Amino acid sequence: MQIRALVFVAATLLANGALAQSAPLQGRIKSFECGDNCYLTVVDARGREVTGLCVARACRPWNERTQIPRSLIGKTVQYTTGVGVQRDGAGNVMGRMTSFRTIEILN
């Protein structure tokens, strides 16, 4: 019975994004685009593109301007990912997707 309770709590926290944050990763900023939401694309150490909602503190000025400074394209970053809420222009929840939770420019 206790194991079921722990599994239920973990599943609930994961669904709410509380356990979904990754360990710190590194990559290069490839692009940043905004529509109803702003998305960052990073190329990780294995050459895979990771695209997600840009919700980290570092994203705030980029999101407000709906653009990233050109000088940051190609920069190496350390980042964590999690699960974010994607919304349409009216604020309606459209779903959940990968989000960048923290971003630190390394070079």
Beta strands, then each sheet from edge to edge (+ up, - down):
strand 1: 25-34
strand 2: 38-44
strand 3: 49-54
strand 4: 76-87
strand 5: 93-105
sheet 1: 1+ 2- 3+ 5+ 4- 1+
end
